[in-house]
Every structure is written in structure tokens, then in C-alpha cells.
Amino acid sequence: MSQSESSTPDKAARRARTQTAGPQAQEHLLKAASELFYEEGVRAVGVDAVVERAGVNKMSLYRQFSSKDELVLAYLDRQDMRFFAYVEASFDKHPGDPAKQLVQYFEDLAVRASAEGYRGCPFVNVAVEFPDASHAARRFVADNKARLMARITTLACETGADDPVALANALGLLIEGVYAASQTYGPGCGPIMAAPRVAAQLIAAACSKAVAAA
């Protein structure tokens, strides 16, 4: 086989990468970045790896994202939309019953945290990788967590909890514990499977006065 013949597939691949542009290139890049950043970590993955998996050239990447940091923020934005869609889908299983909505969320989280390939919360993972709290990625994570806590606090208020903020804080701590346990104890571990029961106990204890009054 001649050198020109052996290099033909490489040339074809380069042409395919070169011709991918615009919205299609952006989608390929975000999909590749989402997979790699979640599986291996943001710091460990370079733009070359993202470009290779996306099947585009590096010029296409920099046409869509001015820097790796911008790509990281786009990744976080995509994860954020998916996360809150997942959260609301869980709550929607018990409309009008905030206590069941909160417990259902932990039941769904326990299943999710026990799935093959689960690497924990992507926002926690990014926070660990960026020690500077002023970094844009860390600020994004803080905003994501604040909005989740606000949503949980709203439901805690609707349960009639004696101290809804205290209940929300306890549930928030339990959520973070599930994320950590999935990576330390492993999927399907006892601490993860106990989370829905513990959440139900926290909610019942927090609503003791409301139950007694009823």
C-alpha cells in the first residue's frame, strides 16, 4: 500500500471535521465536552480531546467558544437545564403533596446515584476542581445550589414544617451526602438506599406540630 493510499482515511476524517461548522459543530462539541468533563473531570480533559471526540477541528471549537473556560460554562449550563428538568419531573409525580414530592425526589436520586457510570453531581465535581470561589465556574455552581435550596425551601414551607428553612437545610445536607456516598461507598450502597427513609423521617419530625394540630 502506498503512502498516499494509507493516508486517505486520515485526510477524509480531516475534511469531515473541517466541514462541520455552526450550530452542528457547537452541538457536537457540547456533547463531547459533557461526556468527557463528567467522566474524567474538567481539568484532566484538554480541548484536543474534546475536538477529537466531537469530530470537528480546533478552529471550529474556537469559533463557537472563545476559551476552554467558556466551554466549561456552556457545559454547566447544559447540565443545569437537565438537572432542573429531572428535579421537576420527580416533583411532578405527586402534585399538591409537598411531603411526598420531597421523599420522591430522594427515591429517584437513590436510583440515579446507583446507576452504572454515575460520577456524582457534576456541579460538586466542578467546585472541587476550581478552588477559587470567584471563578465563573464556581459562581455558576453556587447559583445552581442556591436555586435548588430555594425550591426545596418552598416545598418545605408547603409541608407546614415548624421551621421550613431548617428542614430544607437538613434535606440539602442529605442530598450532598448521597452524591458523596455514590463515589466513596459505591452505587447501591446502604447510605444511598437509606436516604429516602431518612428524608421521610426528617419531614415527619419537622411537621410534628402541624400533625398534632390536625
C-alpha positions in Angstrom: 0.0 0.0 0.0 1.4 3.4 -1.0 1.8 6.3 1.5 -1.0 8.2 -0.3 -3.4 5.3 -0.1 -2.7 4.7 3.7 -3.2 8.4 4.5 -6.6 8.6 2.6 -8.8 7.8 5.7 -6.9 10.4 7.7 -7.5 13.0 5.0 -11.2 12.1 4.8 -11.5 12.4 8.6 -9.8 15.9 8.5 -12.1 17.0 5.7 -15.2 15.8 7.7 -14.0 17.7 10.7 -13.3 20.8 8.7 -16.7 20.8 7.1 -18.6 20.7 10.4 -19.5 24.2 11.4 -22.1 26.4 13.0 -24.8 25.0 15.2 -24.0 21.4 14.3 -20.4 21.9 15.4 -21.5 23.5 18.6 -23.8 20.6 19.4 -21.1 18.0 18.7 -18.6 20.0 20.9 -21.1 20.3 23.8 -22.0 16.7 23.6 -18.3 15.6 23.6 -17.4 18.1 26.4 -20.4 16.9 28.5 -19.3 13.3 28.2 -15.6 13.9 28.8 -15.9 16.5 31.6 -18.3 14.3 33.5 -16.4 11.1 33.0 -12.9 12.3 33.5 -13.0 15.8 35.1 -12.7 19.3 33.6 -9.0 19.8 34.4 -8.0 16.4 33.1 -9.6 16.9 29.7 -7.9 19.2 27.1 -9.5 20.8 24.2 -7.8 18.4 21.8 -9.6 15.5 23.4 -13.0 17.4 23.1 -12.2 18.2 19.4 -11.3 14.6 18.7 -14.4 13.1 20.2 -16.6 15.8 18.6 -15.2 15.1 15.2 -14.5 18.7 14.4 -11.3 20.7 14.0 -9.9 23.0 16.7 -10.8 26.1 14.6 -14.4 25.1 14.8 -14.1 24.9 18.6 -12.7 28.4 18.9 -15.4 29.8 16.5 -18.0 28.6 19.0 -16.2 29.1 22.3 -13.5 31.7 22.9 -11.8 29.7 25.5 -11.9 26.4 27.4 -13.5 28.3 30.3 -16.3 29.4 28.1 -16.8 25.8 27.0 -16.9 24.7 30.7 -19.6 27.3 31.4 -21.6 26.1 28.4 -21.3 22.5 29.8 -22.5 23.7 33.2 -25.4 25.5 31.6 -26.5 22.3 29.8 -26.1 20.3 32.9 -28.1 22.8 34.8 -31.1 22.6 32.4 -31.0 18.8 32.5 -30.8 18.8 36.3 -33.8 21.0 37.0 -35.8 19.2 34.4 -35.0 16.0 36.3 -35.9 17.7 39.6 -39.2 18.9 38.4 -40.1 15.6 36.8 -39.6 14.0 40.2 -41.8 16.5 42.0 -44.5 16.3 39.3 -45.2 12.7 40.4 -47.1 13.9 43.4 -48.7 17.2 42.5 -50.1 19.1 45.5 -48.4 16.9 48.1 -45.1 18.6 49.1 -44.1 15.9 51.6 -44.4 13.1 49.0 -42.7 15.3 46.4 -39.7 15.7 48.6 -39.5 12.0 49.5 -40.0 11.0 45.8 -37.0 13.2 44.9 -34.8 11.1 47.3 -36.2 7.9 45.9 -35.4 9.0 42.4 -32.0 10.3 43.5 -31.2 6.9 45.1 -31.9 5.2 41.8 -29.9 7.7 39.8 -26.9 7.5 42.2 -26.9 3.8 41.9 -26.8 3.7 38.1 -23.7 2.4 36.2 -21.4 5.2 35.3 -22.8 7.6 37.8 -20.0 10.0 38.7 -21.8 12.1 41.3 -23.1 15.6 41.0 -21.4 17.5 38.1 -21.6 20.7 40.0 -19.9 19.3 43.1 -17.2 17.8 40.8 -16.5 21.2 39.2 -16.5 23.0 42.5 -13.8 20.6 43.7 -11.7 21.3 40.6 -11.8 25.1 40.9 -10.6 26.2 44.4 -11.0 29.9 43.6 -14.5 30.8 44.7 -14.5 33.8 42.5 -14.0 31.7 39.3 -17.0 31.9 36.9 -17.5 28.1 37.2 -17.6 28.2 41.0 -20.1 31.1 40.8 -22.3 29.0 38.5 -22.2 26.1 40.9 -23.2 28.4 43.8 -26.1 29.7 41.8 -27.2 26.2 40.9 -27.1 25.1 44.5 -28.9 28.2 45.7 -31.8 27.7 43.3 -32.1 24.1 44.3 -32.2 25.1 48.0 -34.8 27.8 47.2 -37.0 25.2 45.5 -36.7 22.7 48.4 -37.4 25.5 50.9 -40.6 26.4 49.1 -41.8 22.8 49.3 -40.7 22.7 53.0 -42.9 25.7 53.7 -45.8 24.0 51.9 -45.4 20.9 54.1 -46.3 23.0 57.2 -42.9 22.4 58.7 -42.3 24.1 62.1 -39.0 25.5 60.7 -39.0 25.1 56.9 -35.6 26.6 56.5 -34.1 24.1 59.0 -35.8 21.3 57.2 -34.6 22.4 53.8 -31.0 22.7 55.2 -31.2 19.1 56.5 -32.5 17.8 53.2 -29.8 19.7 51.4 -27.2 18.1 53.5 -28.7 14.7 52.8 -28.6 15.3 49.1 -24.9 16.2 49.2 -24.4 13.0 51.3 -25.9 10.9 48.6 -23.6 12.4 46.0 -20.5 11.7 48.1 -21.6 8.2 49.1 -22.1 7.3 45.4 -18.4 7.8 44.9 -17.0 6.6 48.2 -19.2 3.6 49.2 -20.3 2.9 45.7 -23.6 2.6 43.8 -26.5 0.9 45.6 -24.7 1.2 48.9 -26.5 1.3 52.2 -26.2 5.0 52.9 -27.7 5.8 49.4 -30.6 3.4 49.9 -31.3 4.8 53.3 -31.7 8.4 52.0 -35.5 8.3 51.2 -36.3 6.8 54.6 -34.2 9.4 56.4 -35.8 12.2 54.3 -39.2 10.9 55.3 -38.2 10.9 59.0 -36.8 14.4 58.8 -40.0 15.7 57.2 -42.3 13.9 59.7 -40.2 15.3 62.6 -40.2 18.8 61.2 -44.0 18.7 60.8 -44.8 17.3 64.2 -46.7 20.4 65.4 -48.8 20.6 62.2 -49.7 16.9 62.5 -50.6 17.3 66.2 -52.8 20.3 65.4 -54.6 18.4 62.7 
